[in-house]
């Protein structure tokens, strides 16, 4: 079995490369590239550490690792009166960020199993506030700058004038700070 997971959740993947293949490698080196994704069991605010090491014969490479922390952006839609804040149902929201070109908007899409991708607006996930909580949440975001846009306006209300900017920054201590502007 090329892949096993132990009781602590550590997954080991075995690559078997024939000696004949290695004889044809230039400079006696090669690269193994892999991709790992967090699933819907990932908890917002938790740092996950991905460790890689290669063992061959009696030699073992030093550990290489990458850390990934996932965050959530919550939106509470309400109306305000003398009696205080009252949650408002029926407001739809989408989340976007800008591509590296600084021009193209990439929209948040959750496939329902926790896999997040960035797509065109027509394929984006829209979350709509409901009467039980009036709150929606975009899970699985990284430290970056995002914009929340109201995509569906409740009947009888005016649309949100500006998108809300949310800037998530991870500190060296691994803590996140957030700032919003609208």
N, C-alpha and C positions, 0 to 999 in steps of 0.2 A: 504494500500500500504506500503510494508516494506521499500521502499527507496524513498526519496523525495529530490529534489534539489531546493533551493530558488533562488531568483533573483540575489544574490551575488555569485552564483556558489557553495554554501555550500551544500553538500550532507549529509543527515541524514539517517542512516540505523537503523531500529528498529529490535531488536532481542526479541522474546517472548519465555521465558523459563518457562515451567510449574512449579509450586511450587513443585509438586511431584518429578520432576527431581532434584530440588535443595536439597530435603531431602536426596538424595542418594550421594551427593557430599562429598568427604573426606575433612576434615579440613575446611569445609565451604568456600572453595575457588575454583575457576575455571578460566581458561584462554580462552579468545577470541582472536583468531589469524585471521588476514586478510591480504590481499595483495592488494596494489594499484600500478598502473602503469601510467606513463605519456603517453599521446597519441601524435598524430602528431600536436596538437595545442600547445605543449610545445615550449617555445622560448629559444634558446640557451643563456646561461648566466643569466637566470632567476632562482631565488630560489623559490621553491614551498614548502609550509609548510603543513604538514598533521597533523591535531589535532584530538586526540581521548579522549573522556571522557565517562564514563558510569553513567547513572542515573537510580536509582531504588528506588521506594518509595520517601522519602524526602531526600535521600542521593545521593550525586554526587561525583564521584572520582575527584581528581585533574587532570588537563589537562596533557596529555602525548603528545609529538609531535616529529616528525622527519622532518628534512629539506632535500630537495634534489635539487641540482643545476645541470643543464644539460649544456653541452658544445658542441662545434663543432670543428672539425679539418679540415681545408681547405688545399688543395694541388693545387698549380699552376705549371703546367708543361710548361717549356719553353726551347728554345734554345737561346744561346747568341752569338752575333757577334758584330762587330764594330758599328753597328747601334743600339745596345741595345738588350733588351730581346724581343723575339717573341714567343707568345704562340704556343704550340705544341699539335695538336689534335691526338687522337688515342692511348694515353697512358692509360693503365688500372692499377688501384690500388686496393689493399685490405688492410684492417686494422686488426691487431691482437694484443693480449696481452697474457701474460703467466698466466696459471692457478696457483692456490696457491702452486702447487708442484714445480713451477719454471722451469718446463721442457715442459709441454704440451702447445702448442699454441692453443688459442681460437680465432676464427675469427669472425669479425663483420658481422651480418646479419640484414638487415632492411627489414621487411616483406612488405613494401610499405604503411603501415598505420601508421608508426612511432614507431612500437614495435621493439625494438632492442634485439637480442639474440646473444649468443656467441656459435659458432658451429665449426665443422671441416672445413678445407680449401675447400673441395669440395662443401660445402653448403654455402660458404661465398658470400656476395654481392661484386661484382666488379663494381667500377665506372670508366667510360672511359671519358677522356677529349674530348670535342667537340669544333668545330671551333668557336662557338659563344663566349665562355667564357674561355676555356682552363683550367677551374678550376672545381674541384670536392670537395664535402664536406661530411664528415662523421658526421651526427648529432646525438645528444642524448647520448654522452659519459659522463662519470663521471670523477672525479679527479682520475687519475691513470697513469700508464706508458703504452704507446701504441707504435706500430711499423707500419710504412707505408711501404708496399712492392710493387714494380712495378711488376704487374702480366702479363701485356701485353705491349710489347715494340713496338713503332711505326716503320714501315718499314724504313730501312736505318739508324737506330740509335742503339747504344749499350745499353745493359741493365744497369740499375742502379746497381752499384757495391755493396753497402750496403743498408740495410733497414734503414729508418729514424726513430730515436727514438723521441717520443714526450712525455714529462712528464708534466702532468697538476696537479698543486697543488693548493688547495683552502686554502687561508689564514684565520686566525681567523676573519677577517673583512668581510669574505664572497666573497672576490675578488679572481680571479684565476690568477695564473702566469703560463706561459708555457715556455718550453725550448726544443729545438730540437738539435739533434746531428745525424750525419751520418758518 
